[in-house]
């Protein structure tokens, strides 16, 4: 009996071993077949792309530090901006560039904080904002500040690329001492303003005013729409020239310290990161919040200029002087785009390190338009309309948006979807389409 059992066990052990060997052989055959199919697919792609001269697979555009632009890239950027300023879309009375500015002005027309210059009688007759976004700035002061401006910059960049597809928006690294001398040149983004002397109590006299020569001066044809160039406090027009009061105290400390940016990037919670990068607070290395004017807000003042009384503490704000410091119409100054590209770059760097965390972006408890899945004006399907802001009719100056053109903060969180990146972000190594690296990568990743 025992010998029969032993014979039975040996027989079926040999059969089990043979089954395992056959299974392993089949797996090897399937893997080999998969590799052959992948190689054939890649070969077909190479042939097809060669025949039609298709672009390489990696078509992501790179936004560069302004210091790294070639002379030709600077000239192309300036030319594309001026082309948008000179292009009047069909059915519009203003240029494409002015329509883009109007969107930024309109975003601030949802909050009564930005509709100054009203008396009691006027408040009953002026158009008020309507819709679920009414009551809160659509683009500033809340969680949507970063998503809104990412979408806004990308649409502007696409408009530039309609002129020259190679163009990307360069960024202004606020910590680089060389940047100001490169940017504010008459043959690039224009000079500081001149012609007006102001007295800063406690600091002395300083020069600024309208940009009077070189690029983006009125002499160069850069004439602003008076209804979109407005004093943020009085709601009255600032006129038609671009106005700069560069580095007037107290906004005269440049560059920003690198430690300030490092502390910013070390913040873990988006609801603290957003006010820190927007500039309502600063955060020290221990995580303590310091109220004041920093980063984004500070740079608006450094270019446009603010008049404060430095003999008092805290120094009261007496006047917002220039185009950049009067925020609604600040995109009238082309430096706006480089400034906000740096805001977006720093957010993208923060996203790289903090995406897995729960505090990545708030889902709820924010004003409408600032929660994760809220439509953001003006990409909200027409749900909301801004109220009166500036001396003109802002609604008549806005471009039209399709009813299905809807963007939420959630839609903006993945930078790769936008088709651009920054030269300071971590990158997957670029591979040529004809390289066997693609084959190895596909195999490694089980495609």
C-alpha angles and dihedrals in degrees: 000000000000093000090053091052091049091050091049093050093048092049095051093041089058090048092050090050090050091049091052091048091050091048092050090048091051091050090052090049092049092048090049090048090050090051091050091050091049091049091050091049092049090047090052091049091051092050093046094047091047092051095049097031091235119182122261117275093251101069097153110137118226123224107214137205107267088236090064097054116116119231088256093051090052091050092048092050093050092045093051092051091050091047091056089049090054096044117093112193119227110276094017130108094204135055126271089248091053090050088055090051089049090059090059091046091048093051088062091048092081094071125068087216089077100044101078128156094066127131126201095268093049093054090068095053108035119095111263125207115269136199133041093308093060115122100030132075104254094215110025144050097024142064094285094064093098100038092045094052093044090058092042094052093046092053090049090048090053089052089053089048090055084067097039119003093204094064124108128173110261119219131232111227102212092203095060113094092202097059100082093054090050097045103043098058122129090237095049123033096341135254137287115282122265140189100063127086119197131189115225108200108239095012109056135235127331137184128234141117135124122001100251106181141022126025118356095016122125087247086059091052098260098138116166125220104251092215091057098043103072142162105248092215104040097029089225126128122273090206132244106298124087107252126208133174099180119202099351112164132294088026093051103100109107141199104036113238114262089225089064090056092044091053089048093054091048093062111113103197121068091213088063096036093056098057089041095055093039086054107243091118141012123217121214126214090272093054095254115148120232116194119221141082116313146150111348096016093044093053091051087058094042091061102032099033132227128219114222135163105248092184089075131062120251088024111235119229110246101176144350102231114190146029098273095045092054093069105198094066096028094117085071084081109070090215085074091078095052090045094052093042086063091049088052092045093054091048089051090052090049090049091054090060101035107036096107093053123101092231092062096115131346116255096194147359094065128111114276112284092030102073119097097261101029117118109245119224127275089023092055103103092260096298095136139031128199122241130232114315124161127002095292138060104278093191091061091053099051123100117239122257127203116250090241093049095106126156127181128187087255090062091059101050098087107068092192090067089064095059098235139087139179129254090237096058125095110264137199106239110266114245127198112240091238095051122110085225085083089055093049092045092052092049093047091051093047097242 
